[in-house]
Structures are given as C-alpha cells and as structure tokens.
Amino acid sequence: MNKLRVFETFAGIGAQHKALEILKDNIEDFDYEIAGTSEWDMWANISYNAIHHNNKNIAKSLNETEIDDFLKTFTLSNDGKKPTDFKFIQRQPRGMKELLYSSLKNSKNQGSILEITGKKLIKNIGEFDLLTYSFPCQDLSVAGSFHGFNQGMAKGSGTRSGLLWEIERILKELKREDKLPKYLLLENVKNMVSNKHKDDYLEWLNFLAKLGYETKTYILDATKYGIPQKRNRVYALSTLKKEKNKINFDNFINSSDEVRDLSYEFHIEKDIKTTLKLDYRNSIYYNEAIIASPNKTPSRIKMYNENPWIFKLVNNSPVFLDSVRTITTKQDRHPNAGIIDLKNTEIIDKLRKMGKADYRFLTPRETFLLMGFSEKEFERVLESIPRKDILYRQAGNSIVVNVLVALFNKMLKEGKNND
C-alpha cells in the first residue's frame, strides 16, 4: 500500500502524528509519511521534535551564523499568540537554538500558515493525501469567553480562530494547481457549532462542498475513547468526491456512533487510577506534586471549593472520580480540570510548612497522559522544556490521540471501500 502523505497545519506537539504511528503499529498494511508541518510556536516545535524524533539534534556541527540565518527565515512565536522578535531567539542558549533548528528541519516545517502558498507547498513537499487543521480555539471556546476571548472565527475578523480562512486560501490555491488532498480533518471546541458561531461553520462547510468535499461533522467525547477526560470536541472529516456536494444546513452533525473506539483493541486506554501519579515515594512524582500545589490564598481556597476533586482520601481509603474535566492551557485558574485533595497524604505536612494549600492541580505529566501521550514521550519533552507553564499550554492545546486514532481508522476504511 502506498504511504498516506500528511500535511499537519497548526501541528502543535503532533497528536495527529502520534495517532498515525499507533495505526501503523496496529494495522498490517498501513503506512504513512509526514510530508510537512506548519507550526509557529517555537516551544511546540521543540516538543514535536522530542516526541516524534527523539530530540534528534542535527545542528551540533553548525556554527552560530548558520543556525541564526536559518531560524531568521521563519516567523516564530514565543507564546503562540504573536510573532517574536528575532533578537529574542538570537539571545537563546546555543543548545535551545540547536533544538529549534533541528525541530524545524526534522518536521519539514513550512513556516507560518500566513506565509504558505499552495504552489510553494507542492514544490517543497510534493502532493499529499491528508491535510489536518486544528486551528486556534481561543476565540471560540467557553473557557476563552470566560477570560475575555469571544470574537469568533468569522472571515475577516482578524482573530486567531479566524485563521481557519487561511486554510480556505491554501485550498483554493491547491485547487488551481489541481492538487487538492483527498482528505481533510478539522478539530476544534464544541462551541464552534453553537448558535453563536454556527453560521460561520456552515459557511465553511458550504465552501468545502463547492470544492467537492463531502464532510461529516462529529462531536466526540474523549471518555468514550479510553481516556478519562470529559473533553467534547468537534471533528470534521472531509473526503474529496468526484461530484459536487450539498450540505444539510438543518442537521449537519453526524452520530458519534459512526466512529468506533479502538483504545482497548489497540491497548491505548488509560485509567484515572494509574494516570494520576500519587505514589509520592517516587521522588519525581513527589517534586512534581509539590510544584503543582498552589500557595494558600483566598482565591485558591475559593478554587478548591468551586472545582471538583478528582481524588481524595476518605477514612484512609482512596476515592477517585471516573474522569477529569477538560484540560485547558492553565491549571491554576477557575474553572480547571479538577483538583487532587492532599489532606491525610504523606506530603501534607511539607505543604503546610511551605504555606501551600491542601490540594494540588494536575501535573504537566498527568495532562500529557490525559491527552494520550506516554510517560516516555513526556520525559523526552521535559529534557528540553522544564517550564510547567509551557507544558500545560502544550497539553491544553493538543488533541486527544485516542479520538484521532478512531477517526483516522474510519477515514482509511471508508477510503478503501470507495477505491
């Protein structure tokens, strides 16, 4: 079978890549190739390299000028929100710049989505079969609205969520080159199809239909795919057909029953009891728990009272919730994914001496696991990026791998049936 060639836009830390690798390991006649990526967050790129290329460093033999000259050709971001002045990148330690250089090369990064054209894309990476686009959700999400981001994804809005329409531009350019990919996969927050934003999404579906794509839209919850996280997300799987397509504006959401869970069959399911790292005899888990415990302040006491506990000891017996709430880019906020009660645990005395609260948030390690990544992958990321704020951001912005496994499997099966 020919390799499925994939272009990951808004690639993040590569949840799509991870899902495809799981399928390759479990489906005998399936293979894939990441033809290219687009991601401007410099730290996400470094983590992508850690997860998918084992921190492969190909820049050690280069001099500083060679590294800087290459990095200068990219528009990169330190915070995922705005472009970073190159002087900031230039000031970074040599080792970090080597990893950034290596990550961009190893992932075949094509640069910022704003600067990609269809013609250049085909010239640089060749034809590809699948384009994935998990564009920014901040201006669509309920959490984003809670914190002041609510401008939506309307065409011309200038918002980060409005970057969806850069995909429209690229697809139009690929159409002119007669190089449209056979498949498209969108992921974003459930609020994207709410009454407030539905018309913009229907406009998008109408555009895809005019190009010849048949799109099936699903709302899928990670708890149904072997991950103990209540994370409802919209996924749209588009397949290029020979004939033009019409969309049903009244009922455009497909049944989630169409997307079969493979987590148990592929042994990628996770349980809350093993995902939470509660063995504080392990010095690594102990230190991570201390760091994830907030200072005892009135706002943190209120946070404790208003967010669900995930774990607590009741009469010295452990009690767990079945799942956490949606992981966002920060845990020390309200609302958050939930809290771990530390009263009666072996670290409570240490916390109180430090003036910390009697609970902790999920650690970055736990958030990566709850997105479907492994501890080994997290450890590799940690080698390069020890900052918890960046790690939380990367997990919160990622996609649950297990859900992608199910969707890609469905895509491949339907593609075989239609060939």
KEBARO-64625 format. One record per residue (C-alpha): residue number from 0; chain; residue in one letter; y, x, z. Coordinates in steps of 0.02 Angstrom, whole numbers. Layout:
<sites>
   i ch aa      y      x      z
 NUM  A  A      Y      X      Z
...
</sites>
This chain:
<sites>
   i ch aa      y      x      z
   0  A  M      0      0      0
   1  A  N    175     63    -40
   2  A  K    284    104    109
   3  A  L    408    -27    165
   4  A  R    576     60    146
   5  A  V    702      6    277
   6  A  F    891     22    296
   7  A  E    944     -8    478
   8  A  T   1126    -57    494
   9  A  F   1203    -68    669
  10  A  A   1047     32    711
  11  A  G   1083     63    896
  12  A  I    938    154    976
  13  A  G    817     93    843
  14  A  A    724    -59    909
  15  A  Q    678   -103    730
  16  A  H    609     71    702
  17  A  K    506     58    861
  18  A  A    436   -112    810
  19  A  L    386    -48    639
  20  A  E    297    100    718
  21  A  I    197    -19    828
  22  A  L    146   -118    674
  23  A  K     94     42    586
  24  A  D    -15     88    735
  25  A  N    -99    -83    734
  26  A  I   -110   -137    552
  27  A  E   -226    -32    447
  28  A  D   -143    -50    277
  29  A  F     39    -47    332
  30  A  D    161     98    321
  31  A  Y    350    110    321
  32  A  E    493    232    299
  33  A  I    668    225    373
  34  A  A    764    258    213
  35  A  G    929    266    306
  36  A  T   1031    202    453
  37  A  S   1210    155    491
  38  A  E   1274    177    669
  39  A  W   1441    247    727
  40  A  D   1409    256    915
  41  A  M   1381    442    944
  42  A  W   1276    415   1102
  43  A  A   1166    283   1020
  44  A  N   1132    408    881
  45  A  I   1080    541   1006
  46  A  S    964    417   1093
  47  A  Y    892    364    925
  48  A  N    850    547    893
  49  A  A    770    561   1065
  50  A  I    661    406   1043
  51  A  H    610    422    862
  52  A  H    624    610    827
  53  A  N    578    681    997
  54  A  N    750    760   1021
  55  A  K    721    866    866
  56  A  N    862    993    855
  57  A  I    892   1062    680
  58  A  A   1065   1135    715
  59  A  K   1024   1282    827
  60  A  S   1039   1410    688
  61  A  L   1205   1343    625
  62  A  N   1373   1412    675
  63  A  E   1506   1304    759
  64  A  T   1607   1284    600
  65  A  E   1458   1220    501
  66  A  I   1420   1090    635
  67  A  D   1602   1036    651
  68  A  D   1626   1022    463
  69  A  F   1476    906    450
  70  A  L   1524    798    600
  71  A  K   1701    784    530
  72  A  T   1634    686    382
  73  A  F   1583    541    497
  74  A  T   1686    407    583
  75  A  L   1609    406    757
  76  A  S   1641    311    918
  77  A  N   1628    363   1099
  78  A  D   1624    184   1167
  79  A  G   1557     81   1021
  80  A  K   1723    -11   1010
  81  A  K   1847    104    922
  82  A  P   1841    265    822
  83  A  T   1852    427    918
  84  A  D   1974    565    877
  85  A  F   1877    712    806
  86  A  K   1958    826    934
  87  A  F   1856    736   1068
  88  A  I   1695    776    976
  89  A  Q   1753    954    944
  90  A  R   1777    981   1131
  91  A  Q   1600    928   1174
  92  A  P   1475   1061   1232
  93  A  R   1383   1154   1095
  94  A  G   1215   1076   1145
  95  A  M   1283    899   1129
  96  A  K   1356    935    958
  97  A  E   1191   1008    901
  98  A  L   1102    848    954
  99  A  L   1233    738    871
 100  A  Y   1220    838    709
 101  A  S   1030    828    717
 102  A  S   1029    642    754
 103  A  L   1138    601    604
 104  A  K   1032    709    489
 105  A  N    862    655    556
 106  A  S    903    469    546
 107  A  K    983    486    374
 108  A  N   1141    406    443
 109  A  Q   1251    340    303
 110  A  G   1406    325    412
 111  A  S   1512    181    473
 112  A  I   1472     11    398
 113  A  L   1654      3    341
 114  A  E   1631    154    229
 115  A  I   1464    115    148
 116  A  T   1460     51    -30
 117  A  G   1312    -18   -125
 118  A  K   1323    112   -262
 119  A  K   1332    259   -142
 120  A  L   1191    185    -40
 121  A  I   1071    180   -187
 122  A  K   1124    354   -240
 123  A  N   1097    425    -65
 124  A  I    939    338     -5
 125  A  G    868    251   -158
 126  A  E    805     72   -166
 127  A  F    746    -10     -6
 128  A  D    647   -166     37
 129  A  L    721   -222    203
 130  A  L    897   -222    274
 131  A  T    917   -257    460
 132  A  Y   1086   -308    531
 133  A  S   1111   -338    716
 134  A  F   1300   -342    709
 135  A  P   1405   -336    869
 136  A  C   1391   -490    981
 137  A  Q   1541   -465   1096
 138  A  D   1649   -597   1013
 139  A  L   1507   -724   1009
 140  A  S   1414   -707   1174
 141  A  V   1436   -813   1329
 142  A  A   1449   -654   1432
 143  A  G   1581   -589   1313
 144  A  S   1680   -750   1329
 145  A  F   1668   -736   1519
 146  A  H   1750   -565   1507
 147  A  G   1884   -613   1380
 148  A  F   1799   -589   1211
 149  A  N   1787   -754   1118
 150  A  Q   1863   -731    946
 151  A  G   1703   -765    850
 152  A  M   1641   -695    684
 153  A  A   1749   -789    558
 154  A  K   1782   -699    396
 155  A  G   1946   -604    408
 156  A  S   1952   -618    598
 157  A  G   1954   -429    620
 158  A  T   1835   -443    769
 159  A  R   1685   -332    798
 160  A  S   1572   -484    770
 161  A  G   1667   -510    606
 162  A  L   1584   -351    542
 163  A  L   1449   -469    480
 164  A  W   1554   -489    324
 165  A  E   1539   -305    284
 166  A  I   1356   -346    252
 167  A  E   1416   -480    130
 168  A  R   1518   -348     39
 169  A  I   1372   -225     31
 170  A  L   1250   -358    -30
 171  A  K   1373   -409   -168
 172  A  E   1384   -228   -221
 173  A  L   1195   -210   -219
 174  A  K   1183   -368   -323
 175  A  R   1295   -289   -454
 176  A  E   1177   -139   -457
 177  A  D   1028   -259   -469
 178  A  K    959   -177   -310
 179  A  L    955   -317   -182
 180  A  P    823   -287    -46
 181  A  K    679   -410    -39
 182  A  Y    704   -445    147
 183  A  L    847   -460    271
 184  A  L    834   -477    460
 185  A  L    979   -533    569
 186  A  E    983   -533    760
 187  A  N   1121   -595    873
 188  A  V   1158   -702   1025
 189  A  K   1108   -885   1035
 190  A  N   1291   -934   1047
 191  A  M   1309   -885    864
 192  A  V   1235  -1055    816
 193  A  S   1332  -1156    945
 194  A  N   1455  -1287    887
 195  A  K   1597  -1163    908
 196  A  H   1526  -1036    784
 197  A  K   1402  -1138    683
 198  A  D   1515  -1164    532
 199  A  D   1537   -976    511
 200  A  Y   1349   -953    516
 201  A  L   1322  -1093    391
 202  A  E   1448  -1008    277
 203  A  W   1342   -852    291
 204  A  L   1181   -946    251
 205  A  N   1265  -1025    101
 206  A  F   1315   -853     37
 207  A  L   1136   -790     57
 208  A  A   1067   -943    -33
 209  A  K   1183   -911   -181
 210  A  L   1114   -734   -193
 211  A  G    939   -808   -199
 212  A  Y    883   -783    -19
 213  A  E    780   -911     74
 214  A  T    824   -894    258
 215  A  K    728   -954    408
 216  A  T    825   -955    571
 217  A  Y    736   -945    739
 218  A  I    789   -947    920
 219  A  L    662   -840   1011
 220  A  D    645   -803   1196
 221  A  A    576   -633   1248
 222  A  T    473   -712   1387
 223  A  K    363   -789   1251
 224  A  Y    328   -616   1180
 225  A  G    260   -522   1329
 226  A  I    425   -463   1403
 227  A  P    482   -531   1573
 228  A  Q    663   -557   1520
 229  A  K    744   -726   1483
 230  A  R    829   -669   1325
 231  A  N    858   -804   1194
 232  A  R    918   -731   1031
 233  A  V    946   -794    854
 234  A  Y    844   -709    719
 235  A  A    863   -747    534
 236  A  L    730   -687    414
 237  A  S    784   -695    232
 238  A  T    670   -672     82
 239  A  L    733   -648    -95
 240  A  K    665   -781   -211
 241  A  K    670   -799   -399
 242  A  E    756   -967   -391
 243  A  K    919  -1015   -304
 244  A  N    902  -1093   -134
 245  A  K    984  -1237    -45
 246  A  I   1007  -1246    142
 247  A  N    989  -1394    257
 248  A  F   1155  -1399    348
 249  A  D   1092  -1531    470
 250  A  N    935  -1443    528
 251  A  F    935  -1257    493
 252  A  I    842  -1196    648
 253  A  N    655  -1167    620
 254  A  S    522  -1190    752
 255  A  S    485  -1039    860
 256  A  D    301  -1087    846
 257  A  E    304  -1009    672
 258  A  V    323   -835    749
 259  A  R    160   -783    832
 260  A  D    160   -673    987
 261  A  L     64   -511    961
 262  A  S    106   -425   1125
 263  A  Y    -65   -450   1207
 264  A  E   -161   -414   1047
 265  A  F    -65   -251   1024
 266  A  H    -61   -210   1212
 267  A  I    129   -201   1220
 268  A  E    154   -338   1350
 269  A  K    245   -295   1512
 270  A  D    232   -371   1686
 271  A  I    378   -384   1806
 272  A  K    275   -306   1946
 273  A  T    242   -147   1850
 274  A  T    408   -144   1758
 275  A  L    508   -136   1919
 276  A  K    494     39   1992
 277  A  L    477      1   2178
 278  A  D    372    148   2236
 279  A  Y    508    245   2325
 280  A  R    385    382   2373
 281  A  N    415    438   2195
 282  A  S    572    546   2211
 283  A  I    635    498   2037
 284  A  Y    622    311   2069
 285  A  Y    696    339   2243
 286  A  N    851    427   2175
 287  A  E    873    301   2034
 288  A  A    865    158   2161
 289  A  I    999    240   2269
 290  A  I   1113    264   2118
 291  A  A   1085     82   2065
 292  A  S   1138     17   2237
 293  A  P   1322    -35   2243
 294  A  N   1443      0   2384
 295  A  K   1455   -137   2514
 296  A  T   1616   -228   2468
 297  A  P   1666   -413   2474
 298  A  S   1643   -431   2285
 299  A  R   1468   -354   2294
 300  A  I   1421   -469   2439
 301  A  K   1476   -616   2331
 302  A  M   1374   -544   2187
 303  A  Y   1222   -539   2299
 304  A  N   1246   -722   2345
 305  A  E   1277   -785   2168
 306  A  N   1145   -693   2067
 307  A  P    957   -723   2077
 308  A  W    846   -600   2167
 309  A  I    705   -528   2063
 310  A  F    611   -452   2209
 311  A  K    615   -464   2398
 312  A  L    500   -435   2545
 313  A  V    456   -594   2639
 314  A  N    359   -563   2801
 315  A  N    321   -389   2732
 316  A  S    242   -466   2577
 317  A  P    317   -433   2404
 318  A  V    383   -586   2311
 319  A  F    433   -575   2128
 320  A  L    519   -688   2005
 321  A  D    424   -705   1841
 322  A  S    567   -632   1740
 323  A  V    745   -566   1744
 324  A  R    897   -643   1663
 325  A  T    968   -572   1502
 326  A  I   1006   -387   1514
 327  A  T   1187   -353   1468
 328  A  T   1281   -189   1443
 329  A  K   1326   -179   1628
 330  A  Q   1233   -224   1787
 331  A  D   1371   -202   1915
 332  A  R   1454   -362   1858
 333  A  H   1441   -550   1880
 334  A  P   1335   -625   1809
 335  A  N   1199   -494   1794
 336  A  A   1013   -488   1758
 337  A  G    969   -512   1941
 338  A  I    955   -407   2098
 339  A  I    818   -317   2193
 340  A  D    830   -352   2381
 341  A  L    805   -191   2480
 342  A  K    803   -262   2656
 343  A  N    645   -207   2750
 344  A  T    608    -72   2621
 345  A  E    592    112   2663
 346  A  I    762    155   2588
 347  A  I    870     27   2680
 348  A  D    921    145   2820
 349  A  K    979    276   2696
 350  A  L   1082    146   2602
 351  A  R   1167     81   2758
 352  A  K   1213    257   2813
 353  A  M   1295    280   2643
 354  A  G   1393    118   2659
 355  A  K   1295     36   2520
 356  A  A   1239   -144   2501
 357  A  D   1065   -206   2549
 358  A  Y   1014   -227   2367
 359  A  R   1014   -140   2201
 360  A  F   1031   -181   2018
 361  A  L    902   -143   1885
 362  A  T    899     42   1850
 363  A  P    930    106   1672
 364  A  R    744    149   1664
 365  A  E    697    -31   1703
 366  A  T    818   -101   1575
 367  A  F    742      8   1437
 368  A  L    567    -51   1486
 369  A  L    626   -232   1483
 370  A  M    683   -206   1303
 371  A  G    509   -147   1252
 372  A  F    531     42   1257
 373  A  S    414    157   1352
 374  A  E    447    269   1502
 375  A  K    412    423   1396
 376  A  E    545    368   1272
 377  A  F    668    336   1412
 378  A  E    632    509   1485
 379  A  R    673    588   1318
 380  A  V    838    493   1311
 381  A  L    876    547   1489
 382  A  E    857    730   1439
 383  A  S   1008    710   1325
 384  A  I   1109    572   1410
 385  A  P   1109    567   1601
 386  A  R   1255    443   1612
 387  A  K   1200    273   1678
 388  A  D   1347    179   1600
 389  A  I   1294    236   1427
 390  A  L   1110    199   1461
 391  A  Y   1149     23   1522
 392  A  R   1256     -6   1368
 393  A  Q   1119     51   1252
 394  A  A    986    -61   1330
 395  A  G   1101   -212   1335
 396  A  N   1149   -190   1153
 397  A  S    970   -167   1093
 398  A  I    841   -294   1034
 399  A  V    678   -337   1120
 400  A  V    549   -237   1024
 401  A  N    405   -360   1050
 402  A  V    500   -500    964
 403  A  L    536   -388    815
 404  A  V    352   -344    804
 405  A  A    310   -530    787
 406  A  L    446   -560    658
 407  A  F    404   -409    550
 408  A  N    221   -459    554
 409  A  K    268   -633    494
 410  A  M    376   -558    357
 411  A  L    234   -446    297
 412  A  K    105   -586    298
 413  A  E    217   -704    200
 414  A  G    260   -565     79
 415  A  K     75   -534     45
 416  A  N     45   -719     17
 417  A  N    188   -728   -108
 418  A  D    138   -573   -207
</sites>
